[in-house]
Amino acid sequence: MAKTYSQYVCQECGRTSPRQMGRCPKCDSWNSMVEEIIEKTSTAQKHVHHSMGYRSKPRRLPEISGDVEERIPVPIEEFSRVLGGGIVPGSVVLIGGDPGIGKSTLLLQAMLAMARKYTVLYVSGEESDRQIKMRAMRILPPPNPPVDGGERIVTPPLTGGVMPEDLFLVTETNLDVILGHVKEVKPQLVVVDSIQTTYLPQLESSAGSVTQVRETASRLRELAKSTGITVFIIGHVTKEGAIAGPRVLEHIVDAVLYLEGDLFQVYRLLRTVKNRYGATSEVGVFEMRDRGLIEVSNPSEAFLAERMVNAPGSAIAVTMEGTRPLLVEIQGLTSHTSFGNPRRTPNGIDFNRLLLIVAVLSRRVGIRLAEQDVFVNVISGLKISEPAADLAVAAAIASSVKDAPVRADTVLIGELGLSGELRMVGQMEARLREASKLGFKTAIVPRRLRKSQPWPKGIEVVEVRSLREALKEALISKE
């Protein structure tokens, strides 16, 4: 009989310990160490196991086929963009996001569309098949869907709103039973909702534990690679926003997608964090409606729809999300503080980046912010991580302090240095073309040192060297 022993595993980061600890030394999370029973096998048993499973054979590089894998087209353009142009057969895709953000809704809409041509198996461990059927009936459009302002429904119109015949639903959490269903149905696409509810009966730990998540994900990966079936996995997230379980889960899969957005906002962003078959940092934009998720084909126009023109404290930035330029409104507000230490409150940008911009405005431009509370907000719940929005953030704060609006037809692009200088950012031509397409007439950008090619036509480009010069060009004087 194999010997067993117990160890304690952190459910947040996967660190193991021979004894119980109230706080994990690695990730500092409290009460996350859970006892797990481990079966210890002998060296001879391991050797026999690996010998029996040995099937690989070294091959010369020229003998290996180098043809490009044909992707499965996805009728949802925003979803296809994030995946890199379509679904790669045999890939494993992990989708995470906050509870109620729309992960299950998005995948069900995608599978309803894909089931017209492919066999799909949707496995749920959190909802009954009746609940999934009710959501599918709500998502499916009516026989003659009305034109809703030219918007395109994510799920392509099905004839008379009829459910596709090749979409199979099953409520199951036992992975062995799930693999039996896969062998019986023989689908091309499998959805597992969610990995935290799926378990292997051979393991004594509970579902959702580090051991179960790691082993079930490995079995699903073996299924995808050996049969060519594409597997979509939904994963829960922690309170910090990371996918629950060990990071090895993200290393096992081929692509990691995050569905982001404020629960009180209508927009949802599907962002690529990892993709072995495409570019990372791609983003797809959706709008949550009663019929499900609606594709937003022009996100910049949607983000600027409710903008108040010539309002102090508002500036337009052009940020890159993967290969897509997005125009977003950044609002800044300053108010005389009632406390000894003024507040710095960012929403949508990094806190330390805001402190840097405030320091440069105070020291290099001479704007007094030591007695001012500073609030910065990125409209529509978008989170900006690249430094190209530094100039727009600084202009919004300066506009609020001086009560002077930024020119309505102007966009601001540039990274801010500690000396008050502006630095060039990448893909400037694509940013300017997007701004020109939306009707902006002027762009304030850092001065180029080497002029390799002319700026795009249709927009006046004002090159400046410092933040002081940029604010002089951007702000409307009261005089």
matplotlib code that plots the C-alpha trace (Angstrom):
import matplotlib.pyplot as plt

x = [0.0, 1.2, 2.1, 0.3, 1.4, -0.2, 1.0, -0.5, -0.9, -1.7, -4.8, -3.7, -0.1, 0.5, 3.2, 3.5, 4.4, 4.7, 2.7, -0.3, 0.4, -2.1, -0.4, 1.3, 5.0, 5.0, 1.8, 0.9, -2.7, -4.4, -6.1, -5.3, -3.2, -5.4, -4.4, -4.0, -3.3, -0.5, 0.0, 3.7, 4.8, 8.0, 10.8, 10.2, 6.5, 7.4, 9.8, 7.2, 4.6, 6.9, 8.1, 4.6, 3.6, 6.7, 5.5, 7.7, 10.2, 12.9, 12.5, 14.8, 13.6, 13.2, 11.0, 8.4, 5.6, 5.7, 2.3, 0.3, -2.5, -5.9, -8.0, -11.6, -13.5, -15.4, -18.5, -17.8, -15.2, -14.2, -13.7, -11.8, -9.5, -8.6, -7.9, -5.5, -7.8, -9.8, -9.7, -6.7, -7.8, -6.3, -5.8, -6.7, -8.1, -8.6, -11.1, -11.2, -13.1, -15.0, -18.2, -21.2, -19.0, -20.4, -17.9, -20.6, -22.8, -20.0, -19.0, -22.6, -23.2, -20.0, -21.0, -24.5, -22.9, -20.3, -22.8, -24.3, -21.2, -19.4, -20.4, -20.1, -20.2, -21.0, -20.1, -21.4, -20.7, -22.4, -25.7, -28.3, -29.1, -32.5, -30.8, -28.4, -31.4, -33.2, -30.2, -29.8, -33.5, -32.9, -29.7, -31.2, -32.6, -36.3, -37.3, -37.2, -34.7, -35.3, -32.6, -31.1, -29.3, -27.1, -25.6, -24.7, -25.7, -22.9, -24.8, -25.5, -29.2, -30.4, -33.4, -36.5, -34.4, -34.2, -31.7, -28.8, -29.0, -25.3, -25.0, -25.0, -25.4, -24.4, -24.2, -21.2, -18.2, -16.5, -13.7, -13.8, -17.5, -16.9, -14.2, -16.6, -19.2, -16.5, -15.7, -19.4, -20.4, -17.1, -17.3, -14.9, -15.4, -15.7, -16.5, -15.8, -17.6, -15.6, -12.3, -12.7, -15.8, -14.3, -12.5, -10.7, -12.1, -8.6, -7.5, -8.6, -8.5, -11.6, -12.7, -11.0, -7.9, -4.5, -3.9, -7.3, -7.0, -3.6, -4.4, -7.7, -6.2, -3.4, -5.9, -7.9, -4.7, -3.8, -7.3, -6.9, -3.4, -4.2, -7.6, -7.5, -10.5, -10.5, -11.2, -12.4, -12.0, -13.7, -11.7, -12.6, -10.6, -9.3, -10.2, -7.0, -8.3, -5.9, -7.2, -7.6, -5.3, -1.6, 0.1, 0.9, -2.7, -1.9, 1.3, -0.6, -3.1, -2.3, -4.2, -5.3, -8.2, -9.6, -13.1, -12.8, -15.2, -17.0, -20.2, -21.9, -20.8, -22.2, -18.9, -16.8, -13.3, -12.0, -8.2, -5.4, -2.8, -1.1, -1.5, 0.8, -0.9, -1.3, -0.4, -0.8, -2.5, -5.3, -8.6, -12.2, -15.0, -18.5, -21.6, -23.8, -27.5, -30.6, -30.0, -26.4, -23.2, -23.2, -20.1, -18.8, -17.1, -15.9, -14.9, -13.4, -16.7, -18.6, -16.2, -16.5, -20.3, -21.1, -18.2, -18.9, -17.0, -14.9, -15.3, -12.3, -10.5, -11.1, -8.5, -8.4, -5.7, -4.9, -3.9, -2.9, -4.6, -2.6, -2.9, -6.0, -5.8, -8.5, -9.4, -10.5, -11.5, -9.5, -11.0, -9.1, -10.4, -8.6, -10.1, -8.6, -7.9, -9.3, -6.6, -2.9, -2.0, -3.8, -5.4, -4.3, -7.1, -6.7, -9.4, -8.1, -4.4, -1.6, -1.4, 2.4, 2.1, -0.3, 2.2, 4.9, 2.8, 1.7, 5.3, 6.4, 3.5, 4.5, 8.2, 8.8, 5.6, 5.1, 1.5, 0.8, -0.7, 0.6, -2.7, -5.0, -6.7, -6.2, -8.7, -8.2, -10.8, -10.7, -14.2, -16.0, -14.1, -11.0, -7.7, -4.6, -1.2, 1.0, 2.8, 1.4, -1.5, 0.8, 0.4, -3.4, -3.5, -1.2, -3.3, -6.5, -5.1, -3.7, -7.0, -8.9, -6.4, -6.5, -10.2, -9.2, -10.6, -8.4, -9.2, -12.1, -10.6, -7.2, -5.7, -2.6, 0.0, 3.3, 5.3, 6.3, 9.9, 11.0, 12.7, 9.4, 10.4, 8.1, 9.2, 8.0, 5.8, 5.3, 2.8, 2.3, 1.0, -1.8, -2.8, -3.0, -5.0, -7.5, -7.8, -8.2, -10.9, -13.0, -12.8, -10.0, -8.1, -5.0, -2.6, 0.0, 2.9, 6.6, 9.1, 10.8, 14.5, 14.6, 11.9, 11.8, 8.3, 5.7, 2.8, -0.6, -2.8, -6.0, -4.7, -2.4, 0.5, 2.0, 5.4, 6.6, 9.6, 8.4, 5.2, 5.2, 5.0, 2.3, 0.1, 0.5, -0.7, -3.5, -5.2, -7.6, -6.6, -9.2, -7.7]
y = [0.0, 3.5, 5.7, 8.9, 12.1, 15.5, 19.0, 22.4, 24.3, 28.0, 28.3, 31.7, 31.1, 27.4, 27.5, 24.2, 23.8, 20.8, 22.6, 24.9, 28.6, 31.4, 33.6, 32.5, 33.8, 34.1, 36.0, 37.3, 36.0, 35.0, 31.6, 30.3, 27.2, 24.1, 20.6, 18.1, 14.4, 13.3, 9.8, 8.9, 6.4, 4.6, 5.2, 1.9, 2.7, 6.1, 4.4, 1.9, 4.7, 6.8, 3.9, 2.8, 6.3, 6.9, 7.6, 10.5, 10.1, 12.5, 13.8, 16.0, 19.5, 19.4, 16.4, 18.3, 19.9, 23.6, 24.4, 27.2, 25.7, 26.7, 28.6, 28.0, 31.3, 33.0, 35.0, 37.4, 39.8, 41.2, 37.7, 36.6, 39.7, 38.8, 35.1, 36.3, 35.8, 32.7, 29.5, 27.2, 23.5, 21.7, 24.9, 25.5, 29.0, 30.2, 33.1, 34.9, 37.8, 39.1, 37.4, 38.6, 40.3, 38.1, 35.3, 32.6, 34.8, 35.6, 31.9, 30.8, 33.4, 32.3, 28.6, 29.3, 30.9, 28.1, 25.3, 26.0, 24.4, 22.5, 20.2, 21.9, 20.4, 22.9, 21.5, 23.5, 22.8, 25.9, 26.0, 23.5, 22.8, 24.5, 27.7, 27.6, 27.0, 30.1, 32.2, 30.9, 31.8, 35.3, 35.7, 34.3, 37.1, 37.0, 35.7, 39.2, 41.1, 44.9, 47.2, 48.7, 51.8, 49.9, 47.8, 44.2, 41.5, 39.2, 36.0, 36.0, 35.8, 32.2, 31.2, 32.0, 32.1, 28.3, 26.6, 24.9, 21.1, 20.5, 22.3, 19.8, 20.8, 18.7, 19.5, 17.6, 18.2, 14.8, 15.0, 11.3, 11.5, 14.7, 12.9, 10.0, 12.5, 14.0, 10.5, 9.8, 13.2, 13.8, 17.6, 20.0, 22.6, 22.0, 24.6, 23.9, 26.3, 26.4, 24.8, 25.4, 23.2, 20.3, 17.5, 14.2, 11.5, 9.9, 12.9, 13.3, 17.1, 19.1, 20.7, 24.1, 23.2, 23.8, 20.1, 19.6, 22.7, 21.8, 18.2, 18.8, 21.5, 19.1, 16.4, 18.9, 20.0, 16.4, 16.0, 19.0, 18.1, 14.5, 14.9, 18.4, 19.5, 23.2, 23.6, 26.8, 27.0, 29.6, 30.4, 32.3, 35.3, 36.4, 39.6, 41.1, 40.3, 37.4, 34.0, 31.9, 29.0, 28.6, 30.5, 27.1, 27.1, 30.0, 28.3, 25.1, 26.8, 28.4, 31.7, 33.6, 36.2, 38.6, 40.0, 43.4, 46.3, 48.1, 46.2, 49.6, 50.4, 48.9, 48.3, 45.1, 44.7, 41.3, 41.5, 39.1, 38.5, 35.4, 34.0, 31.4, 31.8, 35.6, 39.0, 39.8, 43.0, 42.8, 44.0, 43.4, 45.9, 44.8, 46.5, 44.6, 44.7, 42.7, 40.5, 39.8, 41.3, 43.6, 44.2, 47.8, 48.1, 51.7, 51.9, 55.4, 56.9, 55.1, 56.3, 59.9, 59.9, 61.7, 64.1, 67.7, 70.0, 72.9, 71.7, 72.5, 69.4, 67.2, 66.0, 63.4, 60.7, 58.1, 54.8, 51.6, 48.3, 45.7, 46.8, 49.0, 52.7, 54.0, 57.5, 58.0, 61.0, 61.7, 64.0, 65.8, 67.7, 69.7, 71.0, 72.8, 70.2, 70.3, 68.1, 68.3, 65.8, 66.4, 63.4, 61.8, 59.6, 57.9, 55.8, 54.0, 54.9, 53.8, 55.6, 56.0, 57.4, 60.1, 61.0, 61.4, 63.7, 65.8, 66.2, 67.3, 69.8, 71.3, 71.5, 72.0, 74.0, 75.9, 74.8, 74.8, 71.4, 71.1, 72.3, 70.7, 67.3, 65.8, 63.4, 61.7, 59.5, 57.6, 57.5, 54.3, 52.2, 51.7, 51.1, 52.7, 51.3, 52.8, 56.1, 57.7, 59.2, 61.2, 64.4, 64.1, 63.5, 66.5, 68.7, 67.6, 68.5, 71.8, 72.6, 72.1, 74.2, 77.1, 76.7, 76.9, 74.2, 72.2, 72.8, 70.6, 69.4, 68.5, 65.2, 64.9, 62.1, 61.8, 60.3, 62.7, 62.8, 63.9, 67.0, 68.1, 66.9, 65.0, 61.7, 60.0, 56.8, 54.0, 53.6, 57.4, 57.2, 54.8, 57.0, 60.1, 58.3, 57.2, 60.7, 62.2, 59.6, 60.8, 64.5, 65.9, 68.6, 69.0, 66.7, 67.8, 65.3, 65.3, 66.7, 64.2, 64.0, 62.1, 62.8, 59.5, 60.0, 62.8, 62.9, 61.5, 64.0, 65.4, 66.5, 69.3, 68.0, 70.4, 69.2, 70.5, 69.7, 70.3, 70.0, 73.8, 74.3, 71.6, 73.3, 76.6, 75.1, 73.0, 75.3, 78.1, 81.3, 83.4, 86.6]
z = [0.0, -0.8, 2.1, 2.7, 4.4, 4.9, 4.0, 4.0, 0.7, 0.3, -1.9, -3.2, -4.3, -4.0, -1.3, 0.6, 4.3, 6.6, 9.3, 9.6, 9.5, 9.9, 7.4, 4.2, 4.2, 0.4, -0.5, 3.0, 2.8, 6.0, 6.7, 3.2, 4.3, 3.7, 4.7, 1.8, 1.9, -0.5, -1.6, -1.7, -4.4, -4.5, -7.0, -8.7, -9.2, -10.7, -13.1, -14.3, -14.7, -16.8, -18.8, -19.7, -20.7, -22.9, -26.5, -27.7, -30.5, -31.5, -35.0, -37.2, -37.6, -41.4, -41.1, -39.0, -40.9, -40.7, -42.2, -40.5, -38.4, -39.9, -37.4, -36.7, -37.6, -34.8, -35.8, -32.9, -34.3, -30.9, -29.5, -32.7, -32.3, -28.8, -29.7, -32.5, -35.5, -34.6, -32.5, -32.9, -32.8, -29.8, -27.8, -24.1, -23.3, -19.8, -19.1, -15.8, -14.4, -11.4, -10.4, -12.5, -15.1, -17.9, -18.4, -18.8, -20.9, -23.3, -23.8, -24.1, -26.8, -28.6, -28.4, -29.7, -32.7, -33.2, -32.8, -36.2, -37.8, -35.0, -32.2, -28.8, -25.3, -22.5, -19.0, -16.0, -12.4, -11.1, -12.9, -13.9, -17.5, -17.1, -16.0, -18.9, -21.3, -19.8, -20.4, -24.0, -24.7, -23.5, -25.6, -28.8, -31.0, -32.1, -35.5, -37.0, -34.7, -34.8, -35.9, -32.8, -33.9, -36.3, -33.4, -34.2, -31.8, -30.7, -31.5, -35.2, -36.0, -36.0, -38.1, -36.1, -32.8, -32.9, -30.6, -32.4, -32.5, -31.9, -28.6, -25.8, -22.1, -19.1, -15.4, -14.0, -11.8, -11.9, -14.5, -15.2, -16.1, -18.1, -20.2, -20.7, -22.1, -24.4, -25.7, -26.4, -27.9, -29.9, -29.9, -31.5, -28.7, -24.9, -22.3, -18.6, -16.2, -13.9, -13.2, -9.4, -9.3, -11.3, -9.4, -9.8, -7.5, -7.2, -5.2, -1.6, -1.6, -2.1, -5.4, -5.9, -4.0, -5.5, -6.2, -7.9, -10.0, -11.2, -12.0, -13.7, -15.9, -16.8, -17.8, -19.9, -21.6, -22.4, -23.9, -26.1, -27.4, -28.0, -29.8, -31.3, -29.2, -28.2, -24.5, -22.9, -19.1, -16.9, -13.7, -10.6, -9.5, -6.0, -4.3, -5.8, -9.3, -10.2, -11.3, -8.2, -7.7, -8.4, -11.3, -12.8, -14.0, -16.3, -17.5, -18.5, -20.8, -24.2, -23.8, -20.7, -21.2, -18.6, -18.8, -17.1, -16.4, -13.6, -12.5, -12.5, -16.1, -19.3, -21.0, -20.7, -21.9, -22.9, -22.6, -23.6, -21.0, -22.6, -26.1, -27.6, -31.0, -31.2, -29.9, -26.2, -24.8, -27.4, -26.2, -27.3, -26.3, -25.5, -24.0, -21.6, -22.5, -21.5, -24.6, -23.5, -24.7, -27.7, -29.8, -29.9, -33.3, -32.6, -28.9, -29.1, -30.4, -27.6, -24.9, -26.0, -26.6, -23.3, -23.3, -22.2, -24.7, -23.3, -19.7, -17.4, -16.3, -19.4, -21.9, -24.6, -24.6, -27.3, -25.8, -27.5, -26.5, -28.4, -32.0, -31.5, -30.7, -28.3, -27.6, -24.0, -21.9, -18.8, -16.2, -13.5, -10.5, -7.9, -4.7, -1.7, 1.0, 4.5, 5.9, 6.5, 3.8, 0.4, -1.2, -4.5, -5.9, -9.3, -11.0, -14.1, -13.8, -11.6, -8.2, -8.4, -11.9, -10.6, -7.9, -10.5, -12.7, -9.7, -8.7, -12.2, -12.4, -9.0, -9.5, -13.3, -14.2, -11.0, -10.4, -6.6, -5.7, -2.1, -0.7, -3.4, -3.4, -6.8, -8.4, -11.8, -13.5, -16.8, -18.3, -19.0, -16.5, -18.8, -17.1, -18.7, -17.9, -20.7, -20.1, -23.4, -21.4, -19.0, -21.0, -21.1, -17.3, -16.6, -18.9, -17.2, -13.7, -14.9, -16.6, -13.4, -11.3, -13.8, -14.6, -18.3, -20.6, -23.0, -26.7, -27.7, -31.0, -29.5, -28.4, -26.2, -26.6, -24.8, -21.9, -19.2, -17.8, -14.4, -15.9, -17.4, -20.9, -23.2, -24.7, -27.9, -27.6, -30.0, -32.9, -33.1, -36.7, -35.8, -32.9, -35.1, -37.8, -35.3, -33.8, -37.3, -38.1, -35.2, -36.2, -34.1, -35.8, -33.6, -31.8, -29.3, -29.4, -28.3, -30.8, -33.0, -33.1, -36.4, -39.1, -41.0, -42.6, -42.6, -40.2, -41.4, -43.3, -41.9, -38.5, -37.5, -35.4, -32.9, -31.7, -28.3, -26.2, -22.6, -20.5, -20.1, -23.9, -24.2, -21.6, -23.3, -26.6, -25.2, -22.7, -23.8, -22.2, -20.4, -21.7]

ax = plt.figure().add_subplot(projection="3d")
ax.plot(x, y, z, "-o")
ax.set_aspect("equal")
plt.show()
